[in-house]
C-alpha cells in the first residue's frame, strides 16, 4: 500500500470509538453484517433493460451469503426467456456479491439482481422478521397451479375498447358484454391445471373442458366475444 508524502508526514492521531455497522434484521435476528457470509434473506426485485422492452421479476433465497434458490420470471421479450434459463443455472451457488458482478445474460435480470442486492444487504428482505427465514422452495409459492407465473395481459384501443387476454385465473377464452357493450365477466381455462391433468393421462379434450370456468357475471352477458378474434 502506497501513501503520499503528505500522508507520511502527518501526525498519527488515535481513532475514536468503533461500534461497527448498524444491526440489520435477518430471519428473525439482528445481525451486524461485516462480511458476505453474515447475510441471509428471501426477497423479490424487478429489473428492466435499457430499451425497456422487457422486465424481470427475480426472487432469491440467500443463506449465509450464498444463493440457494432462484426464481427468474421474464416478460415482454422472447430472448429474455433463454436468458432466464441461463441465469437460473448461473445464480445458484454464487454469493450475492459474485452474482452482482456476474453477467446474467440479460440487462433486465442484471438490474433485478442489483435491486435485490440492495434489499438484502440493507436488511429489507421479505423474511427479515421470520424466525429461521423461509425454507428452500418458498419461491415456488409465488407460482400458481402447474408452476406457472402470474400473468396479466390486456390489450385496448380507443376505437374498439379493451380485450382481456390472460388473467391470474388463466387464458381468457371469451369476454362477456352487457347491453351497453361493457365487460361484465369472462370465461377462461386454467392452463396449469389442464396440463397437469393431461400429464396424468386425462384425455386432452376432457382436461380442457373440465378446467374451463367463468368470472363475474359472464352468464348474464348479452354478447360474448373471443378477445383474440373479434
C-alpha positions in Angstrom: 0.0 0.0 0.0 1.4 3.3 -1.0 1.0 6.7 0.8 1.5 10.2 -0.5 4.3 12.3 1.1 1.6 14.5 2.7 0.1 11.5 4.5 3.5 10.1 5.5 4.4 13.4 7.3 1.1 13.7 9.1 1.0 13.3 12.9 -0.7 10.0 13.9 -4.0 10.6 15.8 -5.7 7.7 17.6 -9.0 6.5 16.2 -12.1 7.0 18.4 -14.9 4.6 19.2 -15.7 1.9 16.7 -19.1 0.3 17.3 -19.3 -1.5 13.9 -22.1 -1.4 11.4 -25.8 -0.9 12.5 -27.6 -4.2 13.0 -30.0 -5.2 10.3 -33.0 -7.6 10.6 -32.2 -11.1 9.2 -34.5 -14.1 9.5 -35.8 -13.0 12.9 -32.4 -11.9 14.3 -30.5 -8.6 14.4 -27.1 -9.1 12.7 -24.1 -6.8 12.4 -23.2 -7.8 8.8 -19.4 -7.4 8.3 -18.9 -10.0 5.5 -21.0 -11.6 2.8 -21.5 -14.8 4.9 -23.3 -12.8 7.5 -26.1 -12.0 5.2 -29.3 -14.1 4.7 -32.8 -13.5 3.4 -35.5 -14.2 0.9 -36.7 -11.3 -1.3 -38.0 -10.2 -4.7 -37.0 -7.5 -7.1 -37.9 -6.1 -10.5 -35.4 -5.3 -13.3 -35.7 -3.8 -16.8 -33.5 -3.5 -19.8 -32.2 -0.2 -21.4 -34.8 0.0 -24.1 -37.4 -1.1 -21.5 -39.0 -3.6 -23.9 -38.9 -6.4 -21.3 -38.8 -6.9 -17.5 -37.7 -9.5 -15.0 -39.0 -10.4 -11.6 -36.3 -12.1 -9.7 -36.7 -14.0 -6.3 -33.7 -15.2 -4.4 -33.3 -17.2 -1.2 -29.9 -16.5 0.3 -28.5 -18.4 3.2 -25.2 -17.3 4.8 -24.4 -15.2 1.7 -24.9 -18.0 -0.8 -27.9 -18.1 -3.2 -29.7 -21.4 -2.5 -32.8 -20.8 -4.6 -33.7 -18.6 -7.5 -36.9 -17.9 -9.4 -36.5 -16.0 -12.6 -39.6 -14.7 -14.4 -39.5 -12.6 -17.5 -42.0 -10.8 -19.7 -42.0 -8.8 -22.9 -39.0 -10.1 -24.8 -38.6 -13.6 -26.4 -34.8 -13.6 -25.9 -35.3 -13.0 -22.2 -36.7 -16.5 -21.7 -33.5 -18.0 -22.9 -31.5 -15.5 -20.8 -33.6 -16.6 -17.8 -32.8 -20.2 -18.5 -29.1 -19.4 -18.3 -29.4 -17.2 -15.3 -31.1 -19.9 -13.3 -28.0 -22.1 -13.8 -25.6 -19.2 -13.1 -27.2 -17.8 -9.9 -27.4 -20.8 -7.7 -24.3 -21.5 -5.5 -22.9 -18.0 -6.0 -22.5 -15.5 -3.2 -24.7 -12.4 -3.6 -21.5 -10.4 -4.4 -20.5 -12.8 -7.1 -24.0 -12.7 -8.6 -24.0 -8.9 -8.6 -20.8 -8.9 -10.6 -21.6 -11.8 -13.0 -23.1 -11.3 -16.4 -26.6 -12.7 -16.0 -27.0 -12.6 -19.8 -29.9 -10.1 -19.9 -29.9 -6.4 -18.7 -33.3 -6.8 -17.1 -32.0 -9.7 -15.0 -28.8 -7.9 -14.1 -30.9 -4.9 -13.0 -33.1 -7.1 -10.9 -30.0 -8.6 -9.2 -28.8 -5.1 -8.4 -32.2 -4.2 -6.8 -32.2 -7.5 -4.8 -28.6 -6.9 -3.6 -29.6 -3.6 -2.1 -32.6 -5.1 -0.3 -30.6 -8.0 1.0 -27.6 -6.1 2.3 -29.8 -3.4 3.9 -32.0 -5.9 5.7 -35.1 -5.1 3.7 -36.0 -8.7 2.8 -39.4 -10.4 2.9 -38.0 -12.8 5.6 -36.4 -10.1 7.8 -38.6 -10.8 10.7 -39.3 -14.5 10.0 -37.5 -16.7 12.6 -35.2 -19.0 10.7 -36.2 -17.4 7.4 -38.1 -19.1 4.6 -37.4 -22.7 3.6 -35.7 -23.5 0.3 -38.7 -24.0 -2.0 -40.5 -20.9 -0.8 -40.1 -19.4 -4.3 -42.5 -21.9 -5.8 -45.3 -20.4 -3.6 -45.2 -17.4 -6.0 -46.4 -19.7 -8.8 -49.9 -21.0 -9.4 -51.2 -24.5 -10.1 -48.8 -26.2 -12.5 -46.0 -23.8 -11.6 -46.9 -21.0 -14.0 -46.1 -17.3 -13.5 -49.0 -15.0 -12.5 -49.5 -13.1 -15.8 -52.0 -10.4 -16.8 -52.2 -9.5 -20.4 -54.7 -6.9 -21.7 -54.9 -5.0 -24.9 -57.0 -2.0 -25.8 -57.6 0.7 -28.4 -59.6 3.9 -28.2 -61.7 2.9 -31.2 -62.5 -0.7 -30.2 -62.0 -0.8 -26.4 -60.3 -3.3 -24.1 -59.6 -7.0 -24.6 -58.8 -9.3 -21.6 -56.3 -11.9 -22.9 -54.9 -13.5 -19.8 -55.7 -13.2 -16.1 -54.2 -14.8 -13.0 -57.0 -17.4 -13.3 -55.9 -18.4 -16.8 -56.1 -17.9 -20.5 -59.3 -15.9 -21.4 -61.5 -17.6 -24.0 -64.4 -15.2 -24.1 -65.4 -11.9 -22.6 -69.0 -11.2 -21.7 -70.6 -7.9 -22.6 -73.8 -6.3 -21.3 -76.4 -4.3 -23.3 -74.1 -1.3 -23.2 -71.2 -3.4 -24.6 -69.3 -3.1 -21.2 -67.4 -6.1 -19.9 -69.1 -7.8 -17.0 -67.2 -11.1 -16.9 -65.1 -13.6 -18.8 -64.6 -17.3 -19.4 -61.2 -18.8 -19.0 -59.2 -22.0 -19.0 -56.7 -22.8 -16.3 -53.7 -23.9 -18.3 -51.7 -25.1 -15.4 -54.5 -27.4 -14.1 -55.2 -28.5 -17.7 -51.6 -29.5 -18.4 -51.3 -31.3 -15.0 -54.4 -33.4 -15.9 -53.1 -34.2 -19.4 -49.8 -35.4 -17.9 -51.7 -37.7 -15.6 -53.3 -39.3 -18.6 -56.6 -37.5 -18.8 -57.9 -37.0 -22.4 -56.8 -33.5 -23.6 -60.4 -32.6 -24.7 -61.7 -33.7 -21.3 -58.9 -31.9 -19.5 -59.6 -28.7 -21.4 -63.3 -28.7 -20.8 -63.1 -29.6 -17.1 -60.8 -26.7 -16.4 -63.0 -24.0 -18.0 -64.6 -21.6 -15.6 -66.2 -18.2 -15.6 -65.6 -15.0 -13.6 -68.0 -12.1 -12.8 -71.5 -12.0 -14.4 -70.4 -13.8 -17.5 -73.6 -15.9 -17.6 -75.7 -12.7 -17.7 -73.8 -11.4 -20.8 -75.9 -10.2 -23.7 -73.0 -10.8 -26.1 -69.9 -13.0 -25.8 -66.8 -12.4 -27.9 -63.4 -14.1 -28.4 -61.0 -11.3 -27.4 -58.3 -12.5 -29.9 -60.6 -12.7 -32.9 -63.4 -10.3 -32.5 
